[in-house]
Amino acid sequence: MEDLRATGVALEVLAAIAVGAVSAVLPVVNAEAVVLAAAVGRPRTAVPVVLGVALGQTLGKVALMLGARHGAHRLVGLLHRPRGRGRTGSAAAGAEPPGAAAPRTAWWARAVRRWGERCLTALDSGRWAGPVVLLSATTGVPPLAVTSIAAGLRRTPVPVFTACCLAGRSARFLALGLPALAVA
């Protein structure tokens, strides 16, 4: 009987890893909902399942990062091919001409944009890349999907990204799941 129970927990954890990986690349799959369901529905196996979701999310975000890193030069080549006659690029898409004035935005939107730009610049640095990824993985600000792609484009070290992403996702999901365990 104990072997069946251990096998069941192992299968739950493997399923959690798979769901976490899928939710990392497909935002319609909600990892937080899976964590809450595991905490409320199966309190005995909740912690391994929650950590499995965190591991799966990390694996998916590392895949996004590496895809951005290794696929960026291919994408740039595709975007800069001649498209034939007529207008090309942003002018063809109806964008403002280069000399047009930018519309006024609220101070908050400008502040968030500047802060996001600083975070992206920080991903270049070995000293600040880890804290930016950790903040993003824990709080979701800046969004981890965007941070993953930017980290790939900015050459953030893969081990730093992986460790900070796993730590942040684990902390986020445990903080979400543990109170639900207390209620269950």
C-alpha positions as CSV (number, residue, x, y, z in Angstrom):
1,M,0.0,0.0,0.0
2,E,2.9,2.4,0.8
3,D,4.4,1.8,-2.7
4,L,1.1,2.8,-4.3
5,R,0.9,5.9,-2.2
6,A,4.5,6.9,-3.1
7,T,3.8,6.2,-6.8
8,G,0.7,8.4,-6.6
9,V,2.7,11.3,-5.1
10,A,5.4,10.9,-7.7
11,L,2.8,11.0,-10.5
12,E,1.2,14.1,-8.9
13,V,4.6,15.9,-8.8
14,L,5.4,14.9,-12.4
15,A,2.0,16.2,-13.5
16,A,2.6,19.4,-11.5
17,I,6.0,19.9,-13.3
18,A,4.3,19.4,-16.7
19,V,1.4,21.8,-15.8
20,G,4.0,24.3,-14.6
21,A,6.0,24.1,-17.8
22,V,2.9,24.5,-19.9
23,S,1.7,27.4,-17.9
24,A,5.1,29.1,-18.3
25,V,4.7,29.4,-22.1
26,L,0.8,29.4,-22.3
27,P,-0.6,32.1,-20.0
28,V,-4.1,30.7,-20.3
29,V,-3.0,27.8,-18.1
30,N,-3.0,29.4,-14.6
31,A,-0.3,28.0,-12.3
32,E,-1.7,29.8,-9.3
33,A,-5.0,28.0,-9.7
34,V,-3.2,24.7,-9.8
35,V,-1.3,25.6,-6.6
36,L,-4.5,26.6,-4.8
37,A,-6.4,23.5,-6.0
38,A,-3.5,21.3,-4.7
39,A,-3.4,23.0,-1.4
40,V,-7.1,22.8,-0.7
41,G,-7.8,19.4,-2.4
42,R,-4.8,17.4,-1.4
43,P,-3.2,18.9,1.7
44,R,-0.8,15.9,2.3
45,T,0.9,16.3,-1.0
46,A,0.5,20.0,-1.5
47,V,4.1,21.1,-0.8
48,P,5.7,18.7,-3.2
49,V,3.1,19.5,-5.9
50,V,3.6,23.3,-5.3
51,L,7.4,22.9,-5.6
52,G,6.8,20.8,-8.8
53,V,4.7,23.6,-10.3
54,A,7.6,26.0,-9.4
55,L,10.1,23.7,-11.1
56,G,8.0,23.3,-14.2
57,Q,7.5,27.1,-14.4
58,T,11.3,27.6,-14.1
59,L,11.9,25.0,-16.9
60,G,9.4,26.8,-19.1
61,K,10.8,30.2,-18.5
62,V,14.4,29.0,-19.1
63,A,13.1,27.6,-22.4
64,L,11.6,31.0,-23.3
65,M,14.9,32.6,-22.3
66,L,17.0,30.3,-24.4
67,G,14.6,30.6,-27.3
68,A,15.0,34.3,-27.2
69,R,18.7,34.1,-26.9
70,H,19.2,31.6,-29.8
71,G,16.3,32.6,-32.0
72,A,16.8,36.4,-31.9
73,H,19.3,36.5,-34.8
74,R,17.0,34.4,-36.9
75,L,14.0,36.6,-36.1
76,V,16.0,39.8,-37.0
77,G,17.0,38.2,-40.3
78,L,13.3,37.6,-41.1
79,L,12.2,41.0,-40.1
80,H,14.7,42.8,-42.2
81,R,14.1,41.1,-45.5
82,P,12.9,43.3,-48.4
83,R,9.1,43.1,-48.7
84,G,8.8,44.2,-52.3
85,R,7.4,47.4,-53.7
86,G,5.7,50.1,-51.8
87,R,6.1,51.3,-48.2
88,T,7.8,48.9,-45.8
89,G,8.3,48.7,-42.1
90,S,6.4,50.8,-39.6
91,A,5.2,53.4,-42.1
92,A,3.3,50.7,-43.9
93,A,1.6,49.6,-40.7
94,G,0.2,53.1,-40.1
95,A,2.7,54.3,-37.5
96,E,3.5,57.9,-36.9
97,P,6.2,59.4,-39.1
98,P,9.6,59.8,-37.4
99,G,9.2,63.5,-36.6
100,A,5.7,63.3,-35.1
101,A,5.3,64.3,-31.5
102,A,4.5,61.6,-29.0
103,P,1.2,61.8,-27.2
104,R,1.3,63.0,-23.6
105,T,1.0,60.2,-21.1
106,A,0.4,60.2,-17.4
107,W,3.3,60.6,-15.1
108,W,2.7,57.1,-13.7
109,A,2.9,55.5,-17.1
110,R,6.2,57.3,-17.8
111,A,7.6,56.3,-14.4
112,V,6.7,52.6,-15.0
113,R,8.2,52.7,-18.4
114,R,11.5,54.2,-17.1
115,W,11.6,51.7,-14.3
116,G,11.1,48.8,-16.7
117,E,13.9,50.2,-18.9
118,R,16.2,50.3,-15.9
119,C,15.3,46.7,-15.1
120,L,16.1,45.6,-18.6
121,T,19.4,47.4,-18.5
122,A,20.1,45.8,-15.1
123,L,19.8,42.4,-16.8
124,D,23.0,43.1,-18.6
125,S,24.9,43.4,-15.3
126,G,26.0,40.3,-13.5
127,R,25.4,42.0,-10.2
128,W,21.8,43.2,-10.8
129,A,20.5,40.5,-13.2
130,G,19.7,38.1,-10.3
131,P,17.7,40.5,-8.2
132,V,15.7,41.6,-11.2
133,V,14.8,38.0,-12.1
134,L,14.1,37.2,-8.4
135,L,11.8,40.2,-8.1
136,S,10.0,39.3,-11.3
137,A,9.6,35.7,-10.3
138,T,8.3,36.5,-6.8
139,T,6.0,39.4,-7.5
140,G,5.3,39.3,-11.2
141,V,6.5,42.9,-11.6
142,P,7.9,43.2,-14.2
143,P,6.1,40.2,-15.8
144,L,8.2,37.1,-15.7
145,A,7.5,36.2,-19.3
146,V,8.8,39.6,-20.5
147,T,11.8,39.3,-18.1
148,S,12.5,35.8,-19.5
149,I,12.7,37.0,-23.1
150,A,14.6,40.1,-22.1
151,A,17.1,38.1,-20.1
152,G,17.7,35.9,-23.2
153,L,18.3,38.9,-25.4
154,R,20.4,40.7,-22.7
155,R,22.8,37.7,-22.2
156,T,21.8,37.2,-18.5
157,P,23.8,34.1,-17.3
158,V,21.6,31.0,-17.5
159,P,22.6,29.6,-14.0
160,V,21.7,33.0,-12.4
161,F,18.4,33.2,-14.2
162,T,17.5,29.6,-13.3
163,A,18.4,29.8,-9.6
164,C,16.6,33.2,-9.1
165,C,13.6,32.1,-11.1
166,L,13.3,28.8,-9.1
167,A,13.7,30.6,-5.8
168,G,11.2,33.3,-6.7
169,R,8.6,30.9,-8.1
170,S,8.9,28.6,-5.1
171,A,8.5,31.5,-2.7
172,R,5.5,32.9,-4.6
173,F,3.7,29.5,-4.8
174,L,4.4,28.5,-1.2
175,A,3.2,31.9,0.0
176,L,0.0,31.3,-2.0
177,G,-0.5,27.7,-1.1
178,L,0.4,27.6,2.6
179,P,-2.5,29.8,3.8
180,A,-4.8,27.6,1.8
181,L,-3.3,24.6,3.7
182,A,-4.2,26.2,7.0
183,V,-7.8,26.5,5.9
184,A,-8.0,23.0,4.5
